[in-house]
Amino acid sequence: MGGVRMRQYQVRETKEIRKITCNKCGKEIPVENGFARAGVFQVDYAWGYFSEKDGQRHSFDLCEACYDELIRSFQIPVEIEG
């Protein structure tokens, strides 16, 4: 039979999370099949022109306990819906 194939495949490169560590306390956050299995607060922020960090991207993860500790220090509480 000619060069026609019934199945065609495309090779894809994928990234899967295998480990998350809280930047504040160092606790490992459980990961299963590429997904966090506990509460994790992820920040990925690109600083803008009017900051002294213009052009920098900061990223970090906090476990739920460290997130709760952080927001307790706020003068104005976090807005929570739901």
DSSP file (Angstrom, degrees, kcal/mol; ACC not computed):
  #  RESIDUE AA STRUCTURE BP1 BP2  ACC     N-H-->O    O-->H-N    N-H-->O    O-->H-N    TCO  KAPPA ALPHA  PHI   PSI    X-CA   Y-CA   Z-CA
    1    1 A M              0   0    0      0, 0.0     0, 0.0     0, 0.0     0, 0.0   0.000 360.0 360.0 360.0 148.1    0.0    0.0    0.0
    2    2 A G        -     0   0    0      1,-0.1     0, 0.0     3,-0.0     0, 0.0   0.289 360.0 -76.3 -55.4-170.3    1.2    3.6   -0.7
    3    3 A G  S    S+     0   0    0      2,-0.1     2,-0.4     0, 0.0    -1,-0.1   0.233  89.3 120.7 -80.6  13.1    2.7    5.9    1.8
    4    4 A V        -     0   0    0      2,-0.0     2,-0.4     1,-0.0     3,-0.1  -0.647  48.2-156.8 -82.0 131.6   -0.6    6.8    3.5
    5    5 A R        -     0   0    0     -2,-0.4     3,-0.1     1,-0.1    -2,-0.1  -0.873  18.1-143.7-111.7 143.2   -0.7    5.9    7.2
    6    6 A M  S    S+     0   0    0     -2,-0.4     2,-0.4     1,-0.1    -1,-0.1   0.853  89.7  39.6 -69.8 -36.0   -3.9    5.3    9.2
    7    7 A R        -     0   0    0     -3,-0.1     2,-0.4     2,-0.0    -1,-0.1  -0.953  65.3-171.5-121.5 134.7   -2.4    7.0   12.3
    8    8 A Q        -     0   0    0     -2,-0.4     2,-0.3    -3,-0.1    -2,-0.0  -0.968  10.3-159.7-122.3 141.3   -0.3   10.1   12.5
    9    9 A Y        -     0   0    0     -2,-0.4     2,-0.5     2,-0.0    -2,-0.0  -0.880  10.1-153.7-123.0 150.9    1.4   11.3   15.6
   10   10 A Q        -     0   0    0     -2,-0.3     2,-0.5     2,-0.0    -2,-0.0  -0.993  18.7-136.4-122.0 127.5    2.8   14.6   16.9
   11   11 A V        -     0   0    0     -2,-0.5     2,-0.4     2,-0.0    -2,-0.0  -0.708  26.3-171.0 -83.6 128.8    5.5   14.6   19.4
   12   12 A R        -     0   0    0     -2,-0.5     2,-0.6     2,-0.0    -2,-0.0  -0.948  19.5-140.8-123.3 142.1    4.9   17.2   22.2
   13   13 A E        -     0   0    0     -2,-0.4     2,-0.3     2,-0.0    -2,-0.0  -0.892  28.7-178.4 -98.4 124.9    7.2   18.4   24.9
   14   14 A T        -     0   0    0     -2,-0.6     2,-0.5     2,-0.0    -2,-0.0  -0.919  21.6-140.9-124.9 150.9    5.3   18.9   28.1
   15   15 A K        -     0   0    0     -2,-0.3     2,-0.4    19,-0.0    -2,-0.0  -0.930  19.4-172.5-108.4 133.2    6.3   20.2   31.5
   16   16 A E        -     0   0    0     -2,-0.5     2,-0.2    19,-0.0    18,-0.1  -0.990  26.9-117.7-127.5 132.4    4.7   18.5   34.6
   17   17 A I        +     0   0    0     17,-0.5    17,-0.3    -2,-0.4     3,-0.1  -0.470  36.3 166.7 -65.8 131.7    5.1   19.7   38.1
   18   18 A R        +     0   0    0      1,-0.4     2,-0.3    -2,-0.2    13,-0.2   0.543  64.9  19.5-119.7 -16.3    6.8   17.1   40.2
   19   19 A K        -     0   0    0     11,-0.1     2,-0.4    15,-0.1    -1,-0.4  -0.964  54.3-173.1-156.5 137.2    7.7   19.1   43.4
   20   20 A I  E     -A   29   0A   0      9,-0.7     9,-3.0    -2,-0.3     2,-0.4  -1.000   8.8-170.1-129.8 133.0    6.6   22.3   45.0
   21   21 A T  E     -A   28   0A   0     -2,-0.4    40,-0.3     7,-0.2     2,-0.3  -0.985  28.7-115.6-124.6 132.5    8.3   23.8   48.1
   22   22 A C     >  -     0   0    0      5,-2.9     4,-1.6    -2,-0.4    40,-0.2  -0.486  19.2-146.8 -64.8 126.1    7.0   26.7   50.1
   23   23 A N  T  4 S+     0   0    0     38,-3.1    -1,-0.2    -2,-0.3    39,-0.1   0.770  92.6  46.0 -66.5 -25.8    9.4   29.6   49.7
   24   24 A K  T  4 S+     0   0    0     37,-0.4    -1,-0.2     1,-0.1    38,-0.1   0.953 129.4  14.1 -85.2 -53.2    8.8   30.8   53.3
   25   25 A C  T  4 S-     0   0    0      2,-0.1    -2,-0.2    38,-0.0    -1,-0.1   0.617  92.0-124.6-102.4 -13.6    8.9   27.7   55.5
   26   26 A G     <  +     0   0    0     -4,-1.6     2,-0.1     1,-0.3    -3,-0.1   0.480  54.9 152.6  84.5   1.9   10.5   25.2   53.2
   27   27 A K        -     0   0    0     -6,-0.1    -5,-2.9     1,-0.1     2,-0.4  -0.418  46.9-121.8 -67.0 137.9    7.6   22.7   53.6
   28   28 A E  E     -A   21   0A   0     -7,-0.2    -7,-0.2    -2,-0.1    -1,-0.1  -0.696  20.0-142.9 -81.4 130.6    7.1   20.4   50.6
   29   29 A I  E     -A   20   0A   0     -9,-3.0    -9,-0.7    -2,-0.4     9,-0.1  -0.833  28.1-109.1 -94.6 124.7    3.6   20.6   49.1
   30   30 A P        -     0   0    0      0, 0.0     7,-3.4     0, 0.0     2,-0.4  -0.245  35.5-167.4 -60.2 137.6    2.4   17.2   48.0
   31   31 A V  E     -B   36   0B   0      5,-0.3     2,-0.4   -13,-0.2     5,-0.2  -0.987   8.0-179.6-126.8 134.7    2.1   16.8   44.2
   32   32 A E  E >  S-B   35   0B   0      3,-2.8     3,-1.7    -2,-0.4   -15,-0.1  -0.988  71.9 -12.0-137.2 127.2    0.3   14.0   42.4
   33   33 A N  T 3  S-     0   0    0     -2,-0.4   -16,-0.1     1,-0.3   -15,-0.1   0.834 130.1 -52.3  53.3  36.6    0.1   13.5   38.6
   34   34 A G  T 3  S+     0   0    0    -17,-0.3   -17,-0.5     1,-0.2     2,-0.4   0.515 118.1 104.3  84.1   5.4    1.4   17.0   38.1
   35   35 A F  E <  S-B   32   0B   0     -3,-1.7    -3,-2.8   -19,-0.1    -1,-0.2  -0.953  75.6-110.3-124.7 141.0   -1.1   18.8   40.4
   36   36 A A  E     -B   31   0B   0     -2,-0.4    -5,-0.3    -5,-0.2     4,-0.1  -0.436  20.3-160.0 -63.8 136.3   -0.7   20.2   43.9
   37   37 A R  S    S+     0   0    0     -7,-3.4     2,-0.3    -2,-0.1    -6,-0.1   0.069  73.3  43.6-107.5  21.6   -2.6   18.0   46.5
   38   38 A A  S    S-     0   0    0     -8,-0.3     2,-0.1    -9,-0.1    -9,-0.0  -0.952 104.8 -70.6-152.7 165.1   -2.8   20.8   49.1
   39   39 A G        +     0   0    0     -2,-0.3    25,-1.0     2,-0.0     2,-0.4  -0.401  54.1 174.0 -62.9 131.7   -3.5   24.5   49.1
   40   40 A V  E     -C   63   0C   0     23,-0.2     2,-0.7    -2,-0.1    23,-0.2  -0.991  24.6-147.7-142.6 132.8   -0.7   26.5   47.5
   41   41 A F  E     -C   62   0C   0     21,-2.9    21,-2.1    -2,-0.4     2,-0.5  -0.896  20.6-163.4-101.9 115.4   -0.6   30.2   46.7
   42   42 A Q  E     -C   61   0C   0     -2,-0.7     2,-0.4    19,-0.2    19,-0.2  -0.854   6.2-169.4-106.0 132.0    1.4   30.9   43.6
   43   43 A V  E     +C   60   0C   0     17,-3.0    17,-1.9    -2,-0.5     2,-0.3  -0.976  14.0 166.9-119.7 132.8    2.8   34.3   42.6
   44   44 A D  E     +C   59   0C   0     -2,-0.4     2,-0.4    15,-0.2    15,-0.2  -0.837  19.3 170.1-141.9 101.2    4.3   35.1   39.3
   45   45 A Y  E     -C   58   0C   0     13,-3.4    13,-3.0    -2,-0.3     2,-0.7  -0.953  27.7-153.8-128.2 129.4    4.6   38.9   38.9
   46   46 A A  E     -C   57   0C   0     -2,-0.4    11,-0.2    11,-0.2     2,-0.1  -0.890  26.7-133.1 -98.8 116.4    6.3   41.0   36.3
   47   47 A W        -     0   0    0      9,-2.7     8,-1.4    -2,-0.7     2,-0.1  -0.400  25.1-134.7 -69.8 145.1    7.3   44.4   37.8
   48   48 A G    >   -     0   0    0      6,-0.2     3,-1.6     7,-0.1     5,-0.2  -0.265  26.4 -84.2-100.1-176.8    6.5   47.4   35.7
   49   49 A Y  T 3  S+     0   0    0      1,-0.3     5,-0.2     5,-0.1    -2,-0.1   0.795 118.6  55.5 -56.9 -38.7    8.1   50.6   34.6
   50   50 A F  T 3  S+     0   0    0      3,-0.1    -1,-0.3     2,-0.0     2,-0.3   0.294  95.0  82.4 -87.8  11.9    7.3   52.7   37.7
   51   51 A S  S X  S-     0   0    0     -3,-1.6     3,-1.0     1,-0.1    -4,-0.0  -0.714  84.8-121.1-107.8 164.6    8.9   50.3   40.2
   52   52 A E  T 3  S+     0   0    0     -2,-0.3    -3,-0.1     1,-0.2    -1,-0.1   0.466 113.8  59.3 -79.5  -0.6   12.6   50.0   41.1
   53   53 A K  T >  S+     0   0    0     -5,-0.2     3,-2.7     3,-0.1    -6,-0.3   0.061  75.6 161.6-111.4  21.7   12.3   46.4   39.9
   54   54 A D  T <   +     0   0    0     -3,-1.0    -6,-0.2     1,-0.3    -5,-0.1  -0.144  68.5  15.8 -48.4 129.2   11.3   47.3   36.3
   55   55 A G  T 3  S+     0   0    0     -8,-1.4     2,-0.3     1,-0.3    -1,-0.3   0.296  99.2 118.8  88.9  -9.8   11.8   44.3   34.0
   56   56 A Q    <   -     0   0    0     -3,-2.7    -9,-2.7    -8,-0.1     2,-0.5  -0.666  50.9-152.0 -90.3 145.9   12.2   41.8   36.8
   57   57 A R  E     -C   46   0C   0     -2,-0.3     2,-0.4   -11,-0.2   -11,-0.2  -0.980  11.2-165.9-115.0 124.2    9.8   38.8   37.2
   58   58 A H  E     +C   45   0C   0    -13,-3.0   -13,-3.4    -2,-0.5     2,-0.4  -0.920  10.6 173.9-110.0 134.1    9.3   37.5   40.7
   59   59 A S  E     +C   44   0C   0     -2,-0.4     2,-0.3   -15,-0.2   -15,-0.2  -1.000   6.6 149.2-140.5 142.8    7.7   34.1   41.4
   60   60 A F  E     -C   43   0C   0    -17,-1.9   -17,-3.0    -2,-0.4     2,-0.4  -0.979  30.8-131.3-161.4 165.2    7.2   32.1   44.5
   61   61 A D  E     -C   42   0C   0    -40,-0.3   -38,-3.1    -2,-0.3   -37,-0.4  -0.959  14.7-165.1-123.9 142.6    4.9   29.6   46.2
   62   62 A L  E     -C   41   0C   0    -21,-2.1   -21,-2.9    -2,-0.4   -40,-0.1  -0.989  20.0-127.7-125.0 137.0    3.4   29.7   49.7
   63   63 A C  E  >  -C   40   0C   0     -2,-0.4     4,-2.2   -23,-0.2   -23,-0.2  -0.321  38.6-100.9 -69.7 167.3    1.8   26.8   51.6
   64   64 A E  H  > S+     0   0    0    -25,-1.0     4,-2.6     1,-0.2     5,-0.2   0.869 121.6  53.7 -62.4 -37.7   -1.7   27.6   53.0
   65   65 A A  H  > S+     0   0    0      2,-0.2     4,-2.1     1,-0.2    -1,-0.2   0.911 110.9  45.6 -64.4 -42.2   -0.3   28.1   56.5
   66   66 A C  H  > S+     0   0    0      2,-0.2     4,-2.3     1,-0.2    -1,-0.2   0.857 111.7  52.6 -70.2 -34.4    2.3   30.7   55.4
   67   67 A Y  H  X S+     0   0    0     -4,-2.2     4,-2.6     2,-0.2     5,-0.2   0.942 109.4  49.0 -62.5 -47.1   -0.4   32.4   53.2
   68   68 A D  H  X S+     0   0    0     -4,-2.6     4,-1.6     1,-0.2    -2,-0.2   0.903 111.2  50.1 -59.5 -41.7   -2.7   32.6   56.3
   69   69 A E  H  X S+     0   0    0     -4,-2.1     4,-0.7     1,-0.2    -1,-0.2   0.908 110.7  50.4 -62.2 -42.7    0.2   34.1   58.3
   70   70 A L  H >< S+     0   0    0     -4,-2.3     3,-1.3     1,-0.2     4,-0.3   0.942 110.7  46.5 -61.9 -49.6    1.0   36.6   55.6
   71   71 A I  H >< S+     0   0    0     -4,-2.6     3,-1.3     1,-0.3    -1,-0.2   0.772 101.5  65.8 -71.8 -22.9   -2.6   37.9   55.3
   72   72 A R  H 3< S+     0   0    0     -4,-1.6    -1,-0.3     1,-0.2    -2,-0.2   0.762  97.7  57.7 -64.2 -22.6   -3.1   38.2   59.0
   73   73 A S  T << S+     0   0    0     -3,-1.3    -1,-0.2    -4,-0.7    -2,-0.2   0.545  82.8 111.4 -84.2  -7.0   -0.4   40.9   58.9
   74   74 A F    <   -     0   0    0     -3,-1.3     4,-0.1    -4,-0.3    -3,-0.0  -0.420  60.6-150.1 -70.2 139.5   -2.4   43.1   56.4
   75   75 A Q  S    S+     0   0    0      1,-0.2    -1,-0.1    -2,-0.1    -4,-0.0   0.831  94.6  43.5 -72.6 -34.8   -3.8   46.4   57.7
   76   76 A I  S    S-     0   0    0     -3,-0.0    -1,-0.2     3,-0.0     3,-0.1  -0.965 100.0-120.0-112.8 120.4   -6.7   46.0   55.2
   77   77 A P        -     0   0    0      0, 0.0     2,-0.1     0, 0.0    -5,-0.1  -0.149  29.0 -98.7 -62.0 153.8   -8.1   42.5   55.1
   78   78 A V        -     0   0    0     -7,-0.2     2,-0.5     1,-0.1    -7,-0.0  -0.443  38.4-115.6 -64.6 140.2   -8.1   40.4   51.9
   79   79 A E        -     0   0    0     -2,-0.1     2,-0.5    -3,-0.1    -1,-0.1  -0.734  36.1-167.5 -81.0 125.0  -11.5   40.4   50.1
   80   80 A I        -     0   0    0     -2,-0.5     2,-0.3    -3,-0.0     0, 0.0  -0.960   5.8-170.8-119.9 128.7  -12.9   36.9   50.2
   81   81 A E              0   0    0     -2,-0.5    -2,-0.0     1,-0.1     0, 0.0  -0.870 360.0 360.0-114.7 150.6  -15.9   35.8   48.0
   82   82 A G              0   0    0     -2,-0.3    -1,-0.1     0, 0.0    -2,-0.0   0.441 360.0 360.0  88.8 360.0  -17.8   32.6   48.2
